[in-house]
Amino acid sequence: MCTRFRWFLLIFLVFGNLLSAHGQNPYYVQYTSLNGLPSNHIFDLAVSSEGYLLIGTDEGLIKFDGELFTSVPFEAENNNIKSISITDLYQDHAGTVWCRNFSNQLFAVENQILKVQSWVILEENEQVENLNENKGNVHIITNKRVIKVNHATKSQSTVFRNPFYAQNSIQSVVFTREGKLVIGLSEKIIIQGTPDVIVKTTLPKPKLVFFKGETVVVPSGDYGINDVFTIRGNSLNLFTTVPGFSDRYNYFPRVAGDALWICSNRGIWAEDNGTFKSKLPAFPVSDIVQDRQGNFWLSTLGKGLLKIPDWNIEQVQFGAESPNITVLSPGPENTFFAGDTEGRIYWLNGQGELLKTLKSDYKSPVEFISYLKKYNRIYTAPGYYNLETGKMFNARLAGKNVSFDGKGNLFYAFHNGAFVIHENLTDPAVEYTITSDIKIKGQPTLINTRCKDIWFDTLENNVWIASVDGLYFGKPGDKLTLCKDQSGKPIYPVSLAGVGNGELFVGTIQSGVYHIKQKKIFRHYSTSDGLFSDVIRKLKISKGELNIITGKGINILDLQSGKLVNRINKIVSDDLEARDIFHNDLYWFIASGKGLLKARFHNQEKNNVLPLLRITDISDGDNIFQTTEKLYISPHAKNISIGFESINFSPPGDYITEYRLAPISKDWTPLPVGNRKVILPVLPAGDYTFSIRLRSTDAVYNLIVDEVEFTVNKPFWQRVYFWLPATLLLLFLAWVLLKYNNRRIRDKQKVKEELATSRLKTLRAQMNPHFLYNVLNSIQGYIYGNQKAKASEHLSKFSSLMRKILVLSEKERVSLSEEIDALDLYLELESARFDNDFSYSLTVSPEARMADPLIPPLLIQPFVENAVKHGLLHKPGNKELKVDVMLSENGRFLEVVIEDNGIGRKASEELNRIRTAKPESFAMKAIYSRIHLLSQSNICQITLNITDKIPPAFPTFGTRVHLKFSLHDEYKNAHS
């Protein structure tokens, strides 16, 4: 393939689309841009070692796995790519795929990316013509030389240099079985050796290919040469003459499937025992390969990709026509009939050759043809055709099918019911219609509902009708019975096939096939038994076999054994809709939307080459893992995706891709067509086995193709290295908490005990001997002074104060009013000791009186007593004491301010030290301790602030005591 091939492509495409020829074409499946193919212009094909079909197009390199076309991207950072058209696909021994464009650039696939191989150095004026491969080594063919390249070492070496470069450019190169290099130049052929052998030839631009031990030489077609040669010794030997070669522009010899092919702009030529036969003349074919499952693939320029499942399956053409066949039916003496969508009926011999076309003015699809040997007639929708007289009688019986009882009655299934017609039609001039005047036993109408098929059982004299309401049976004239399945539900049939012994097979809408014996269901066939589909289109009995036509294939049931023994898997394929089938001892004929197909075999066994299926990677969202060893997945993975590749060129429906995740499920889950990734939900920690398989629909193969084991790791808090120390830490913390709690309980108990003790001490301080002595001394003075009333009043107040102190000392909290009452009594009793120079005031704010909060008892009186005893008692002159009680901060606190104009703390401490040698009184120690204990136990937070009043900050000398009690909500109101 030279650089001028770019010009040839244009001419090749134009002429290839204009020219056509008639003949028997093989059945093919065509892939174009409508099927997902990125481009219809294909230059080259190859099958990779993995099994992929590699496609070189004008839109780049395409990889095809049987379902998905995937473009191999070019290197993104390379801006020097001159052309994305790819041709000459070869793979070296290391698996690297090589190719080139038409702009003298070489590419190799590295990490699924097409990269320019800039390390290959070309000489000046050197043009790459094509690539070739020998024993796993890729060679670059240029106009000057042959270069062997090694992708692993990035090295190149010249294995042949053209000594005739000035006059003859290299046209093509092949390697013999022994590894000899054969080079085709413009006007001669060189066989490399010691010395080189030069084969002189007048063939211009010969194309070479190695086939069955010989180098085959094919001339360019535009030079009027029809001969194909082989090289023997130093000369060319005529291989065969192919008339018509000179009418074509160019040829490309190829070897595929152990056969020799010549691609041309008007189809492909297939070698068969030394002769070539033309195939597919309407297609400009550029290359041909065979995949590992036996399918042939042809690339075309402008018409996409062709798949040939089997060259023995041909499309039958009737002259220039390839009609859209709807129905097939056996005829007399090894002939058969075919009806098409235009109402025509073709009479064909056993080889599929047209004998006669039976025409009528009926233009609707022919839905049935039934041959009646007794009168040598065929009955069909347009009417009936008398084969003896050659006349067509247009009765316009546009029915679905007809069945005969052998007694002159015809049972018809129509779109609006099933009817009986008598066969009294001996007068050729009479046309018949269905009227109420035609009667049999007074019952012309069997059923008034839409019917699809009908069969009369001559053994039991029962008529069976396939209707939209179900399957009915019974004797004509009697009430028909609805046939039901094993579960008691109606059977919804689409096709009936009766056997001569009275047995019936029923094809259903979506329930497979029922075998009925003696009006009862004998057996049920479904996909679990090997049917391609439970949706049945038609049943046909022929030569001891039941042909079951489904949307996904044709099954064959052996009537003697009752087993699905084989199938015709290559006939019903990607875009073919099988409608009917007929076969004789030599051929199978299939009615389809692509015309009438003919196959040269009786039974096509399944290709035992399995498709390929391989798990490629596992991803947890952040990382992608290869599957070469057991994998460990992060416990934080939100979704686990498992990618796989499937390479399957079998017809659709042959295999179903399924997966299973153990131990979560034992069942297999089918995957949609084209899916190449399984997304698993969030999985708990544990070990898993993911299995994926291709299950064949005929139940012959049921193989797990690939599987991978992986572990979802436990979160760190579930692992031994975490939970063992964590458990020990928790135990330690529990021990510490227990110790702390015990200590806290002990402390609380201690505080309670100390509070109880402090209350006793406070009580003791309240009832100290000095106070008692002073009060009793005052009472005594009143008695001695004969002031009985005052003595009695004073004694009453004293007893009341003692009673209050005893009552208050038993409580943890008392109301403010109770505390103020006791304090008021105390001050009244204390004032009796002084002359008229002592005065006091006890003021409680209205808010405080109204709230009347609860406070610890006997805390205010000791500070008042201390002011009287240590501040005012020793002060000469006027003695004043003020006690103010108020709420603050929105009732959160109770504040008590005690002020005196006494001698102050410093003078009092000095006086006490001189008199008693004690720096602090017993009562104040008890009060301070109690305040601390109350704050510590959270019973009441108390702040104490004692200030010495010294002018000029204060008007007079003295002491100011500020007590602040925190009030809990439950203690704010003593009466709540």
DAMORA-V904310 format. One line per field, one symbol per residue. ss: DSSP state (H for helix, E for strand, L for the rest). burial: + if it has 16 or more other ideal C-beta (glycine too) atoms within 10 Angstrom, else -. A space follows every 50 residues. Layout:
BEGIN
ss = ???
burial = ???
END
This chain:
BEGIN
ss = LLLLHHHHHHHHHHHHHHLLLLLLEELLEEELHHHLLLLLEEEEEEELLL LLEEEEELLEEEEELLLLEEELEELLLLLLLLLLLLEEEEELLLLLEEEE LLLLLEEEEELLEEEELLLLLLLLLLLEEEEEEELLEEEEEELLEEEEEE LLLLEEEEEEELLLLLLLLEEEEEELLLLLEEEEELLEEEELLLLLEEEE LLLLLLEEEEELLEEEEELLHHHLLLEEEEEELLEEEEEEELLLHHHLLL EEEEEELLEEEEEELLEEEEEELLEEEEELLLLLEEEEEELLLLLEEEEE ELLLEEEELLLLEEEELELLELLLEEEEEELLLLLEEEEELLLLEEEELL LLLEEEEELLLLLLLLLLEEEELLLLEEEELLEEEELLLLEEEELLLLLL EEEELLLLEEEEEELLEEEEEELLLLLLLLLLLLLLLLLLLLLLEEELLL EEEEEEELLLLEEEEEELLEEEEELLLLLLEEEELLLLLELLEEEEEELL LLLEEEEELLLLEEEEELLEEEEEELHHHLLLLLLEEEEEEELLEEEEEE LLEEEEEELLLLEEEEELLLLLLLLLLEEEEEELLLLEEEEELLEEEEEL LLLELLLLLLLEEEEEEEELLLLEELLLLLEEELLLLLLEEEEEEEELLL LLLLEEEEEEEELLLLLLEELLLLLLEEEELLLLLEEEEEEEEEEELLLL LEEEEEEEEEEELLLHHHLHHHHHHHHHHHHHHHHHHHHHHHHHHHHHHH HHHHHHHHHHHHHHHHLLHHHHHHHHHHHHHHHHLLLHHHHHHHHHHHHH HHHHHHHHHLLLLEEHHHHHHHHHHHHHHHHLLLLLLEEEEEEELHHHHH HLLEELLLLHHHHHHHHHHHHHLLLLLLEEEEEEEEEELLLLEEEEEEEE LLLLHHHHHHHHHHHHLLLLLHHHHHHHHHHHHHHHLLLLLEEEEEEEEL LLLLLLLEEEEEEEEELLHHHLLLLL
burial = +++-+--++--++--++-------+++++++-----+++++++++++--- +++++++++++++++++-+-++-+------+--+++++++++---+++++ ++--+++++----++++--+-+---+-+++++++--+++++++++++-+- +----+---+-+--+--+++++++++----++++++++++++------+- +-+-+++++++--+++++++++--+--++++----+--+--+--+--+++ ++++++--+++++++++++++----+-++++++++++++++++-++++++ +++++++++++-++++++----+++++++++---++++++--++++++-+ -+-----+-+-+--+++++++-----+++++++++-+----++-+-++++ +++++---++++++--+++++-+-+------+-+-----+---+-++--- +++++++----++++++--+++++-+---+--+-------+++++++++- --++++++--++++++-------++-+-++++++++++++----++++++ -++++++-+----+-+++++++++-+-+++++++--++++++-++++++- +--+--+--++++-+-++++----+-+---+-+-+-+--+-+-+++++++ +++++-+++++------+--+----+-+-+--+----+-+++++++++-- +---++-+-+-++------------------------------------- +--++--++-+++-++----+--++--++--+--------+--++-++-- +--++--++---++++-++++++-++++++++-----+-+-+-+---+-- +++++++++++++++++++++++-+---+++++++-+-----++++++++ +++++--+---+--------+-+--++-+++-++--+-++-+------+- ------+++++++++++---++-+--
END
